[in-house]
Amino acid sequence: MKPFRIRVPASSANIGPGFDSMGLALDLYLTLDIAPSDKWEIEQHSPHLPEATSADDHLIVQTARDIASRWNKELPACKMVVWSDIPLARGLGSSASAIVAGIELADRACGLSLTQKQKLDLGSEIEGHPDNIAPALMGGFIISTDINHEIGWMSLPIPDLEAVVYIPEKGLMTEEARSVLPETYKREHATSASAVSNVLIASLASGDYLLAGKMMEHDLFHEPYRAEMIPHYDDIRQEAKQHGAYGTVISGAGPTMISFAPKGQGQAIVSHFKNTMPDYQVALLQVDYKGVCPLPL
């Protein structure tokens, strides 16, 4: 095995009403440098990574070993050096990025030659749904669903948008954010919520970003229930729109929020919030259209 590098983008799921079905890859990255070794060595160089550096407790290694075993292979010992720009428990797909990295590690280290479909199916099975896995794997804006363990997906280009993220210091676990959601929805409620999602997709496909922004902010599936868990939820939405954003939503399960703005206008939003919310990490991000990238070293 020759040394290689794996780079996986962050992702933002839901995009308002696309609950558990829409996801967008962003240009924050989890990066692994892999080299053969007589024993497992793990070095981590980011405050955004969990403390575990034992191979037995590391999600990336656990995932890679699981995938290798399904093909009756044993994952060889490696030296793994890890960097990450993706904060944990902030709604930016850190676990999906780690799972995709693990699948890619197993594929390269064990010579599995997995197809993109196999990687998507495996990642979605491990993560539980494909909304973060699909963009982390393939890049771009992906609409996806799991029907009888078969992943259907479609990529939708959104070339004229950029994103502003508002990342608070305190995280929010997905399990906690899901606990406030209803177990069931009445038919009328579900019909209205689905209609909002449908119009969002149609407006993005047609390039009507003003309408898309309006639809983003009228989700009925999850945002009304999670809003009270998100610091400054209403203030961020209102002020972002005043400074040129089309719409602002919770990123994944939160607590990060994400605004979508016309190309070239996102920096003005960032500058405003850096002055008014110094306790937040506010950043201008672009859509990543490459997805996971295995690279030579």
Secondary structure, 3 states (H helix, E strand, C coil): CCCEEEEEEEEEECCCCCCCCEEEEEEEEEEEEEEECCCCEEEECCCCCCCCCCHHHCHHHHHHHHHHHHCCCCCCCEEEEEEECCCCCCCCCHHHHHHHHHHHHHHHHHCCCCCHHHHHHHHHHHHCCCCCHHHHHHCCEEEEEEECCEEEEEECCCCCEEEEEEECCCCCCHHHHHHCCCCCCCHHHHHHHHHHHHHHHHHHHHCCHHHHHHHHCCCCCCHHHHHHHCCCHHHHHHHHHHCCCCEEEECCCCCCEEEEEECCCHHHHHHHHHHHCCCCEEEEECECCCCCEEEEC
